[in-house]
Amino acid sequence: MSNPIPYRFSFGPWNISEGSDPFGPEVRAPFPHEEKFALYRPLGFEGVQFHDDDVVPGLDELSPAQFLSKAAQVKAMLANHGLTPEFVAPRLWFASQTVDGAYTSNSATDRAYALDRTKKCIDIARAIDCKAIVLWLSREGTYIREAKDARLAYHRLLDTINAMLEYDRDIEIWIEPKPNEPTDQAYVPTIGHAVALAYASKDHTRVKGLIESAHALLAGLDPSDEMAFALAHDKLASVHLNDQNGLKYDQDKNFGGANLRVAFNQVRVLEDAGYGSRGEFIGLDVKTMRTQQGTPVTEHLQNSREVFLHLVEKSRSLDQKLVQQYRDARDYEALECHVLKHLLGVK
C-alpha cells in the first residue's frame, strides 16, 4: 500500500444547480450561492471553486472599490464555514464582447475587455486569499477554421498569459483544456497544448493545468493518460473528476458512473504519483440528473466522493508485485483479468 494521502475535496457552487435545461421547465427551485457554503463541510468538502462573478455578481457594473468590498464579504463567509477558495476563473463566455472569443477575438476592443476582466478576476482572487486563476478557454476557437488566424490566436493566448504573470507576481495560472463546446473546435484541446503554452511563457513554473475527465474523453483520450502527462511535467495543479457517456455534449456525470475502470485508472495514476501530498484538491465537477427532485440536491456530490474513496482503496490494495510480474512476462491478458477481478471483488 502506498502512503495514505488525506485527500481534500472541492466543488463549485454551480454543481448544486437549478434544474433547468433548454428543452423543458425547471424541476428544482433555485438555491442561493450563499446558502450553499453551509453544505460543504457536512458533505466532506473544504475547497470552493469560483468564477469571478460567483464571488461578485454583476462585476462589470461595479467599481474596483465596490467589487473588492463584495469580495471581502465572501472571504468572511468562507472563513466562518472553514472553507478554502481553490481557484477563481474569469467567466468570459456570457459577455457580448466574448461571443467570438475573448483573448483570441478578431476585435481589439473585445480583447481589451477580456484582459481587463481577467485582471479584475486576479484582484478578486487575491482579495479572498486565493492565488490560483483557472483559464477555461471556452470560446477561444472557431466554428469554421477560416474565421481566425490560428497561429496568431496562439500568440495572443501566450501574450495574455504573460500579461497575467506580470500583473501579479504570485498567482498561478491553471489552464483547463477542452476540445469543443461551445466552440466547434478549440485552440487548446488537450493538456499537451496547455503544457506547451506553459513552457513558452515567461515563468512556466506558475503555469499549470487542470484536467477534467469529461473534457479528455470528449477529445477521444484517456483521462488517466492526460493526468500522467501533466504529472510527468509537474504541471497537474488540480483535477475535475466526472464521467462522460460517449462523444456527446459535456455531461458532467457522476465520477465512475459511465466507466468504472476508466475512473479506477485515474485514481491509480493520482495515487501512484502522490498527487494531493502538497495539498492539491480532488475537484468534482458533477451535475445531478435533470430528473432529480428536491432542493438542495447533493447526492451526486456525495456519491462521486464515495466512489473516489472506494477506488483509492482499490488502488492501494492492488497486488503491485503481481502486476509487475504480468508486465515482465508481457502477459496482459492475465493482467486485465486480475484488474477486473480486483474491481469486482472476486478472488
C-alpha positions in Angstrom: 0.0 0.0 0.0 1.3 3.5 -0.8 1.5 6.2 1.8 -2.0 7.3 2.7 -2.9 10.7 1.4 -5.5 12.7 3.3 -7.4 13.9 0.2 -9.1 17.3 0.2 -12.2 17.7 -1.9 -13.7 20.7 -3.7 -16.6 21.7 -5.9 -18.2 24.8 -7.3 -21.5 26.3 -6.2 -22.8 25.7 -9.8 -22.6 22.0 -9.0 -25.7 22.5 -6.8 -27.6 24.0 -9.6 -31.1 24.9 -10.7 -33.0 22.1 -12.5 -33.4 23.5 -16.0 -32.2 23.0 -19.5 -33.0 24.3 -22.9 -35.7 21.7 -23.5 -38.1 22.0 -20.6 -39.2 23.6 -17.4 -37.3 23.8 -14.1 -37.7 20.7 -11.9 -35.8 22.2 -8.9 -36.0 25.6 -7.4 -33.0 27.9 -7.4 -30.8 27.8 -4.3 -28.7 30.9 -3.4 -24.9 30.5 -3.5 -24.5 32.0 0.0 -26.6 29.2 1.4 -24.5 26.5 -0.3 -21.4 27.3 1.7 -23.0 25.7 4.8 -23.3 22.4 2.9 -19.6 21.9 2.1 -18.2 20.7 5.4 -21.0 18.3 6.3 -20.6 16.7 2.8 -16.8 16.2 3.4 -15.6 19.1 1.2 -13.5 22.1 2.2 -12.5 23.7 -1.1 -14.7 26.1 -3.1 -14.2 26.6 -6.9 -15.3 30.0 -8.1 -15.9 32.1 -11.2 -15.2 35.8 -10.7 -19.0 36.6 -10.8 -19.8 33.8 -8.3 -17.8 35.9 -5.8 -19.0 39.3 -7.2 -22.3 39.2 -9.2 -22.7 42.0 -11.7 -18.9 42.5 -11.7 -18.8 44.6 -14.9 -21.1 47.2 -13.4 -19.1 47.8 -10.2 -16.2 50.0 -9.4 -13.0 48.4 -8.0 -13.9 49.6 -4.5 -17.3 48.0 -4.8 -16.2 44.6 -6.1 -13.4 44.4 -3.6 -15.9 45.2 -0.8 -18.1 42.3 -2.0 -15.1 40.0 -2.2 -14.2 40.8 1.4 -17.7 39.7 2.4 -17.3 36.4 0.7 -13.9 35.9 2.3 -15.6 36.4 5.7 -18.3 33.9 4.8 -15.7 31.3 3.7 -13.8 31.8 7.0 -17.0 31.4 9.0 -17.6 28.0 7.4 -13.9 26.8 7.4 -13.6 26.8 3.7 -10.7 27.4 1.3 -11.1 29.1 -2.1 -9.3 26.7 -4.5 -9.3 29.0 -7.6 -11.2 31.8 -9.3 -11.9 31.7 -13.1 -12.8 34.7 -15.2 -16.2 34.0 -16.8 -15.5 35.0 -20.4 -18.4 33.3 -22.3 -21.5 35.3 -21.4 -20.5 38.8 -22.1 -21.4 40.3 -25.5 -17.7 41.2 -26.0 -16.7 37.5 -25.9 -19.2 35.9 -28.4 -16.4 35.4 -30.9 -13.7 34.6 -28.3 -12.1 36.7 -25.6 -8.3 36.6 -25.9 -8.4 35.5 -29.5 -11.2 37.7 -30.7 -10.6 39.5 -34.0 -11.7 42.7 -32.3 -9.0 44.6 -30.4 -11.7 46.3 -28.3 -13.1 42.9 -27.2 -9.6 41.5 -26.5 -9.0 44.6 -24.3 -12.3 43.9 -22.4 -11.2 40.3 -21.8 -7.8 41.2 -20.4 -9.4 43.9 -18.1 -11.9 41.4 -16.9 -9.1 38.9 -16.2 -7.2 41.5 -14.2 -10.3 42.1 -12.1 -10.5 38.3 -11.6 -7.0 38.3 -10.3 -7.8 41.2 -7.9 -10.9 39.3 -6.6 -8.8 36.1 -6.1 -6.2 37.9 -4.1 -9.0 39.6 -2.0 -10.3 36.2 -0.9 -6.8 34.9 -0.3 -6.6 32.7 -3.4 -3.5 32.6 -5.7 -4.9 30.3 -8.5 -6.6 31.5 -11.6 -8.2 29.0 -13.9 -8.5 29.7 -17.6 -11.2 27.7 -19.3 -10.7 28.9 -22.8 -14.4 28.3 -23.7 -14.8 30.5 -26.8 -11.1 30.5 -27.9 -11.7 28.7 -31.1 -13.9 28.8 -34.2 -16.9 27.3 -35.9 -15.1 27.5 -39.3 -11.3 27.5 -39.5 -11.1 30.4 -41.9 -12.7 32.7 -39.3 -9.4 33.3 -37.4 -5.6 33.1 -37.9 -4.8 30.2 -35.7 -1.1 30.9 -35.4 -1.9 34.5 -34.3 -4.5 33.2 -31.9 -1.9 31.1 -30.1 0.4 34.1 -29.9 -2.5 36.1 -28.4 -3.1 33.4 -25.8 0.5 33.4 -24.8 0.6 37.2 -24.6 -2.4 37.1 -22.3 -0.7 34.5 -20.0 2.4 36.6 -19.9 0.4 39.8 -19.1 -1.3 37.9 -16.2 2.1 36.7 -14.9 3.4 40.3 -15.0 0.2 41.8 -13.4 0.6 39.6 -10.3 4.0 38.0 -9.5 2.5 35.4 -7.1 -0.5 34.0 -8.9 -0.6 30.6 -10.6 -2.4 30.1 -13.9 -4.2 26.8 -14.4 -5.3 26.1 -17.9 -8.3 23.8 -18.2 -8.3 22.3 -21.8 -11.5 21.3 -23.6 -11.7 20.3 -27.3 -15.2 21.7 -28.1 -18.4 23.2 -26.8 -19.4 25.9 -27.1 -17.0 26.4 -30.0 -16.9 23.7 -32.6 -13.1 23.3 -32.2 -11.0 24.9 -29.5 -7.4 26.1 -29.8 -6.2 24.4 -26.6 -8.0 21.0 -26.7 -5.6 18.8 -24.6 -3.2 19.1 -21.7 -0.3 18.8 -24.1 -1.3 22.1 -25.7 -1.6 23.7 -22.2 1.8 22.4 -21.1 3.3 23.8 -24.3 1.9 27.2 -23.6 3.2 26.9 -20.1 6.8 26.2 -21.2 6.6 29.1 -23.7 5.5 31.6 -21.0 7.8 33.9 -19.1 7.5 31.9 -15.9 6.5 28.3 -16.7 6.7 27.3 -13.0 3.5 29.3 -12.4 1.5 28.0 -15.4 0.0 24.5 -15.0 -3.0 22.5 -16.0 -6.4 21.4 -14.6 -7.7 18.2 -16.2 -11.4 17.4 -16.3 -12.3 13.8 -17.0 -15.1 14.5 -19.4 -13.0 17.0 -21.4 -10.3 14.4 -22.1 -13.0 11.9 -23.1 -14.5 14.4 -25.5 -11.1 14.7 -27.1 -11.0 10.9 -27.6 -8.3 10.5 -24.9 -8.0 8.6 -21.7 -8.1 11.0 -18.7 -5.5 8.9 -16.8 -3.0 9.4 -19.6 -3.7 13.1 -19.7 -3.1 13.2 -16.0 0.0 11.2 -16.2 1.4 13.5 -18.9 0.8 16.6 -16.7 2.2 14.8 -13.6 5.4 13.8 -15.6 6.0 17.6 -16.1 4.9 18.5 -12.6 2.1 20.5 -14.2 -1.1 19.0 -12.7 -2.4 21.7 -10.4 -5.9 20.2 -10.0 -8.5 17.8 -11.4 -12.2 17.9 -12.1 -13.4 14.3 -11.8 -16.6 13.3 -13.5 -17.7 11.0 -16.3 -18.9 11.0 -19.9 -21.2 8.7 -21.8 -19.5 8.9 -25.3 -18.6 11.8 -27.5 -21.6 14.0 -26.8 -22.1 17.3 -25.1 -20.2 17.8 -21.8 -22.4 15.7 -19.5 -20.6 16.1 -16.0 -21.9 12.7 -14.9 -21.1 11.2 -11.6 -17.5 10.0 -11.3 -17.3 6.4 -12.3 -21.0 6.5 -13.4 -20.3 5.6 -17.1 -17.0 3.7 -16.9 -15.7 2.4 -13.6 -12.4 1.1 -15.0 -11.6 4.4 -16.6 -12.3 6.0 -13.2 -10.1 3.5 -11.4 -7.2 4.3 -13.6 -7.5 8.0 -12.9 -7.3 7.3 -9.2 -4.5 4.8 -9.7 -2.4 7.4 -11.6 -3.0 10.1 -9.0 -2.2 7.7 -6.2 1.0 6.4 -7.7 2.2 9.9 -8.3 1.5 11.1 -4.8 -1.0 13.7 -6.0 -2.5 15.5 -3.1 0.6 15.3 -0.9 1.2 19.1 -1.4 -2.4 20.0 -0.6 -3.8 19.7 -4.1 -7.6 19.3 -4.2 -9.7 16.5 -5.7 -12.2 18.7 -7.5 -15.5 17.3 -8.6 -17.5 18.8 -11.5 -20.6 16.8 -11.4 -24.2 17.7 -12.1 -27.2 15.9 -10.8 -29.6 14.2 -13.2 -32.2 16.6 -14.6 -35.0 14.3 -13.3 -33.8 14.5 -9.7 -36.2 16.4 -7.4 -35.6 18.3 -4.2 -33.7 21.4 -3.1 -30.9 21.3 -2.5 -29.8 18.1 -4.2 -26.3 16.9 -3.1 -26.4 13.2 -3.6 -24.3 13.4 -6.8 -21.5 15.1 -4.9 -21.7 12.6 -2.0 -21.8 9.6 -4.4 -18.9 10.8 -6.5 -16.7 11.4 -3.5 -17.6 8.0 -2.1 -16.8 6.3 -5.4 -13.4 8.1 -5.5 -12.6 6.9 -1.9 -13.6 3.3 -2.7 -11.3 3.4 -5.8 -8.5 4.8 -3.6 -8.8 1.6 -1.5 -8.9 -0.5 -4.7 -5.7 1.2 -5.9 -3.9 0.8 -2.6 -4.9 -2.9 -2.3 -4.0 -3.9 -5.9 -1.2 -6.5 -5.8 1.6 -4.5 -7.3 4.1 -7.3 -7.3 1.7 -9.5 -9.3 1.1 -6.5 -11.7 4.8 -6.2 -12.2 5.1 -10.0 -12.8 2.5 -9.8 -15.5 4.2 -6.8 -17.1 7.6 -8.5 -17.1 6.0 -11.6 -18.7 4.1 -9.4 -21.1 1.0 -11.3 -20.1 -1.5 -8.6 -20.5 -4.5 -10.9 -20.7 -3.7 -12.1 -17.2 -3.2 -8.5 -16.1 -6.5 -7.4 -17.4 -8.3 -10.3 -15.8 -6.6 -9.5 -12.5 -7.6 -5.9 -12.6 -11.2 -6.7 -13.5 -11.5 -9.3 -10.7 -10.0 -6.8 -8.3 -12.6 -4.2 -9.2 -15.4 -6.8 -8.9 -14.1 -8.1 -5.5 -13.5 -11.6 -6.9 -10.6 -13.7 -5.6 
